Amino acid sequence: MPFRELGVNVRTANRLNAMSRHGDFSHAYAFSGSEALAFEAAREFVKAAYCVGSSERPCGECLPCRKIAHGNHEDVIYVTADGGSIKVAHIEELQSKLRNKPFSASRVAAIIREADKMTPQSQNKLLKTLEEPAPGYIIALATENHERLLKTILSRCVLVKVEPEARQTDGETDAKAAALIEMIGNARPYIEITKQLESAAPDKESSLALLEALERAVHALALSHARAGGGAEGGKADGEEASKRSGGAAANVKLAKAAPKLVSLIEETSRDLSYNVSNKYAMRNLVLRVVDLLEAGG
């Protein structure tokens, strides 16, 4: 399928198109995103490397595309975790296969799913292959968290952050996010904030949507504060209006100054949810850490 139909945002789709358009592929890529989406992006990218269709690549209709979609292309190797990890033996087997000549195409490709589950020994074993790349192969690592990969591995890969399409959130979700921001900024009791949070986001899907709304609200607050501090009259008006909506200038200043750290905490909570951490635990932990951050002065 074309990259734009993969469920990624426009920026990710455009980058994948640009990287595959001219057929000049690097020897190693790391696709970082949610487990399923990172794997899909890696597989579609490998499709583009083999695609012989005349339309946009990957076309999804030619024989190589269909073989890869069904997991039976002779020259595409899949490596998956066994018992929760990818062991040295898996990498040794991969290296042996990479030394073989392609059966039906001009290159051999390998997709390592859940690459962050490689043991340190496995990663060091793979590093030898990445350090001395032979012509005619592509290694695609699909990972939920590229930070778990060795820096020496990442330095030899083209890193692609696979970002999903923005969720369609309604005004109600944004209103819930604004209410939470106001409660946090005004230092409402922890138990009161968590009660409001659990009401606003009772499950994983609603929590992820709320986290995105919270991140937008924090960005908007920081932008309004920056404009107000810049001296422009319009910016001051925006900052004053934001202050009224979120519980006063003092609370807004504290939140705006802490915005980078707040966004980092929100993104970390989203990752925790993607790793199937308990929804209630992840969201309560977020509130606790945000409260501690603000009490410490941001």
C-alpha positions as CSV (number, residue, x, y, z in Angstrom):
1,M,0.0,0.0,0.0
2,P,1.2,3.6,-0.5
3,F,2.8,5.0,2.7
4,R,0.0,7.5,3.1
5,E,-2.4,4.6,3.7
6,L,-0.3,3.1,6.4
7,G,-1.9,5.1,9.3
8,V,1.1,7.4,9.7
9,N,1.1,11.1,9.7
10,V,1.9,13.2,6.6
11,R,5.5,13.9,7.8
12,T,6.3,10.2,8.2
13,A,4.7,9.3,4.9
14,N,6.6,12.0,3.0
15,R,9.9,10.9,4.5
16,L,9.3,7.3,3.6
17,N,8.4,8.3,0.1
18,A,11.5,10.4,-0.3
19,M,13.8,7.7,1.0
20,S,12.4,5.0,-1.3
21,R,11.7,7.1,-4.4
22,H,15.0,6.8,-6.2
23,G,15.9,3.2,-5.2
24,D,19.1,4.3,-3.4
25,F,18.7,2.4,-0.2
26,S,21.0,2.4,2.8
27,H,22.0,-0.9,4.4
28,A,20.3,-0.4,7.7
29,Y,17.2,1.4,9.1
30,A,15.6,1.7,12.5
31,F,11.8,2.3,12.5
32,S,10.7,3.5,15.9
33,G,7.1,3.7,16.9
34,S,4.3,1.5,18.4
35,E,5.1,-2.1,18.0
36,A,2.6,-2.8,15.2
37,L,3.1,0.4,13.3
38,A,6.9,0.2,13.4
39,F,6.7,-3.3,12.0
40,E,4.2,-2.3,9.3
41,A,6.4,0.7,8.3
42,A,9.5,-1.5,8.1
43,R,7.6,-4.1,6.0
44,E,6.1,-1.5,3.6
45,F,9.5,0.1,3.2
46,V,11.1,-3.2,2.3
47,K,8.2,-3.7,-0.1
48,A,9.2,-0.4,-1.8
49,A,12.7,-1.8,-2.2
50,Y,11.4,-4.8,-4.1
51,C,8.4,-3.3,-5.9
52,V,8.3,-3.5,-9.7
53,G,5.0,-1.7,-10.1
54,S,4.7,1.3,-12.3
55,S,2.7,3.3,-9.9
56,E,3.6,4.8,-6.5
57,R,5.8,2.4,-4.5
58,P,5.0,0.2,-2.8
59,C,2.2,-0.5,-5.2
60,G,0.9,-3.5,-3.2
61,E,-0.2,-5.3,-6.4
62,C,3.0,-6.6,-8.1
63,L,4.2,-10.1,-7.3
64,P,7.0,-9.0,-4.9
65,C,4.7,-6.8,-3.0
66,R,2.1,-9.6,-2.6
67,K,4.7,-12.1,-1.6
68,I,6.1,-9.8,1.2
69,A,2.5,-9.1,2.3
70,H,1.9,-12.8,2.7
71,G,5.3,-13.4,4.4
72,N,6.7,-15.8,1.8
73,H,9.1,-13.7,-0.3
74,E,12.3,-15.9,-0.8
75,D,14.7,-13.0,-0.2
76,V,13.0,-11.4,2.9
77,I,14.1,-12.7,6.3
78,Y,12.1,-12.2,9.5
79,V,13.6,-12.2,12.9
80,T,11.3,-12.3,15.9
81,A,11.7,-12.6,19.7
82,D,11.7,-16.1,21.2
83,G,10.8,-16.4,24.8
84,G,10.8,-12.7,25.3
85,S,14.2,-11.9,23.7
86,I,16.2,-12.1,20.5
87,K,19.2,-14.2,21.2
88,V,22.7,-14.5,19.7
89,A,21.7,-17.6,17.9
90,H,19.0,-15.7,16.0
91,I,21.5,-13.1,14.8
92,E,24.0,-15.8,13.8
93,E,21.3,-17.5,11.8
94,L,20.5,-14.1,10.2
95,Q,24.1,-13.4,9.3
96,S,24.4,-16.8,7.7
97,K,21.4,-16.1,5.5
98,L,22.6,-12.7,4.6
99,R,25.7,-14.3,3.1
100,N,23.6,-16.2,0.6
101,K,22.9,-14.8,-2.8
102,P,19.4,-13.6,-3.5
103,F,17.0,-16.2,-5.0
104,S,14.8,-14.0,-7.1
105,A,15.7,-10.4,-6.6
106,S,18.8,-8.1,-6.6
107,R,19.0,-7.9,-2.8
108,V,18.3,-9.7,0.5
109,A,16.3,-7.9,3.2
110,A,15.9,-8.7,6.9
111,I,13.2,-7.3,9.2
112,I,13.9,-7.6,12.9
113,R,10.7,-7.2,14.8
114,E,10.8,-5.9,18.4
115,A,14.5,-5.2,17.9
116,D,14.7,-3.6,21.3
117,K,14.3,-7.2,22.7
118,M,17.7,-8.1,21.4
119,T,20.0,-9.0,24.3
120,P,23.2,-6.8,24.6
121,Q,25.2,-9.8,23.3
122,S,22.8,-10.0,20.3
123,Q,23.2,-6.3,19.5
124,N,27.0,-6.6,19.6
125,K,26.8,-9.5,17.3
126,L,24.6,-7.6,14.9
127,L,26.9,-4.6,15.1
128,K,29.7,-6.5,13.3
129,T,27.3,-6.9,10.3
130,L,26.4,-3.2,10.4
131,E,30.0,-2.1,10.7
132,E,31.0,-4.0,7.6
133,P,28.0,-3.8,5.3
134,A,28.1,-6.0,2.3
135,P,26.4,-4.7,-0.9
136,G,23.0,-5.9,-1.7
137,Y,21.1,-6.2,1.6
138,I,18.8,-4.1,3.8
139,I,18.4,-4.6,7.5
140,A,15.2,-3.0,9.0
141,L,14.9,-2.8,12.8
142,A,11.4,-2.3,14.1
143,T,11.3,-1.1,17.7
144,E,8.9,0.5,20.2
145,N,11.8,2.3,21.9
146,H,14.9,3.0,19.9
147,E,16.6,4.2,23.1
148,R,16.9,0.6,24.2
149,L,19.2,0.0,21.2
150,L,23.0,0.5,21.6
151,K,24.2,3.9,20.4
152,T,26.6,2.1,18.2
153,I,23.7,0.3,16.5
154,L,21.7,3.5,16.0
155,S,24.7,5.4,14.7
156,R,24.8,2.9,11.8
157,C,21.1,3.1,11.0
158,V,18.9,5.6,9.4
159,L,16.5,6.4,12.2
160,V,12.8,6.8,11.2
161,K,10.4,7.9,13.8
162,V,7.0,6.4,12.8
163,E,4.4,8.8,13.9
164,P,0.7,7.8,13.7
165,E,-2.0,10.0,12.3
166,A,-3.3,12.5,14.8
167,R,-6.3,11.2,16.6
168,Q,-9.6,13.0,15.9
169,T,-10.4,14.6,19.3
170,D,-13.6,16.5,20.0
171,G,-14.1,19.6,22.0
172,E,-15.0,17.6,25.0
173,T,-11.6,16.0,25.2
174,D,-9.9,19.4,24.9
175,A,-12.2,20.7,27.6
176,K,-11.2,17.9,29.9
177,A,-7.6,18.6,29.3
178,A,-8.0,22.3,30.0
179,A,-9.8,21.5,33.3
180,L,-7.0,19.2,34.4
181,I,-4.4,21.9,33.5
182,E,-6.4,24.4,35.6
183,M,-6.6,22.0,38.6
184,I,-2.8,21.2,38.4
185,G,-1.9,24.9,37.9
186,N,-4.0,25.9,40.9
187,A,-2.4,23.1,43.1
188,R,-5.7,21.3,43.8
189,P,-5.3,18.2,46.0
190,Y,-3.8,15.1,44.4
191,I,-6.8,12.9,45.1
192,E,-9.1,15.5,43.5
193,I,-7.0,15.6,40.4
194,T,-6.8,11.9,40.1
195,K,-10.5,11.5,40.5
196,Q,-11.1,14.0,37.7
197,L,-8.5,12.2,35.6
198,E,-10.0,8.8,36.0
199,S,-13.4,10.2,35.1
200,A,-12.0,11.8,32.0
201,A,-9.9,8.8,30.8
202,P,-11.3,5.5,32.1
203,D,-9.5,3.3,29.5
204,K,-6.3,3.2,27.4
205,E,-7.8,4.7,24.3
206,S,-9.4,7.7,26.0
207,S,-6.2,8.1,28.0
208,L,-4.1,8.4,24.9
209,A,-6.5,10.9,23.4
210,L,-6.4,12.9,26.6
211,L,-2.6,12.9,26.7
212,E,-2.5,14.3,23.2
213,A,-4.9,17.0,24.3
214,L,-2.9,17.7,27.3
215,E,0.3,18.1,25.2
216,R,-1.5,20.5,22.9
217,A,-2.7,22.5,25.9
218,V,0.8,22.7,27.3
219,H,2.2,23.8,24.0
220,A,-0.5,26.5,23.6
221,L,0.1,27.7,27.1
222,A,3.9,28.0,26.6
223,L,3.4,29.8,23.3
224,S,0.9,32.3,24.8
225,H,3.4,32.9,27.6
226,A,6.2,33.5,25.2
227,R,4.2,35.9,23.2
228,A,3.1,37.8,26.3
229,G,6.8,38.1,27.3
230,G,7.8,39.3,23.9
231,G,6.0,42.6,24.4
232,A,3.6,42.4,21.5
233,E,0.2,43.7,22.4
234,G,-1.6,40.9,20.6
235,G,0.7,38.4,22.4
236,K,-0.1,40.0,25.8
237,A,-3.8,39.8,25.1
238,D,-3.4,36.1,24.2
239,G,-1.4,35.5,27.3
240,E,-4.0,37.2,29.5
241,E,-6.8,35.3,27.9
242,A,-5.0,32.0,28.4
243,S,-4.4,33.0,32.1
244,K,-8.1,33.5,32.6
245,R,-8.9,30.2,31.1
246,S,-6.4,28.2,33.1
247,G,-6.7,29.7,36.5
248,G,-4.6,32.9,36.7
249,A,-1.3,34.4,35.6
250,A,0.9,32.9,38.4
251,A,-0.3,29.4,37.8
252,N,0.2,29.8,34.0
253,V,3.7,31.2,34.4
254,K,4.7,28.2,36.4
255,L,3.2,25.7,33.9
256,A,4.6,27.6,30.9
257,K,8.1,27.5,32.4
258,A,7.9,23.8,33.1
259,A,6.4,23.1,29.6
260,P,9.4,21.1,28.1
261,K,9.5,18.8,31.2
262,L,5.7,18.5,31.2
263,V,5.7,17.4,27.6
264,S,8.4,14.9,28.3
265,L,6.4,13.4,31.1
266,I,3.3,13.2,28.9
267,E,5.2,11.5,26.1
268,E,6.7,9.1,28.6
269,T,3.2,8.2,29.9
270,S,2.1,7.5,26.3
271,R,5.0,5.2,25.9
272,D,4.2,3.4,29.2
273,L,0.6,2.8,27.9
274,S,2.0,1.4,24.6
275,Y,4.0,-1.1,26.7
276,N,0.7,-2.1,28.4
277,V,1.4,-0.5,31.7
278,S,-1.8,-0.3,33.8
279,N,-3.9,2.6,32.6
280,K,-4.7,3.7,36.2
281,Y,-1.1,3.4,37.3
282,A,0.3,5.3,34.3
283,M,-2.1,8.2,34.6
284,R,-1.8,8.5,38.4
285,N,1.9,8.3,38.2
286,L,1.8,11.2,35.6
287,V,-0.2,13.4,38.0
288,L,2.2,12.6,40.9
289,R,5.3,13.4,38.9
290,V,3.8,16.6,37.5
291,V,2.7,17.8,41.0
292,D,6.3,17.0,42.3
293,L,7.8,18.9,39.3
294,L,5.7,22.0,39.9
295,E,6.3,21.9,43.7
296,A,10.0,21.8,43.0
297,G,9.7,24.9,40.9
298,G,9.7,23.3,37.4
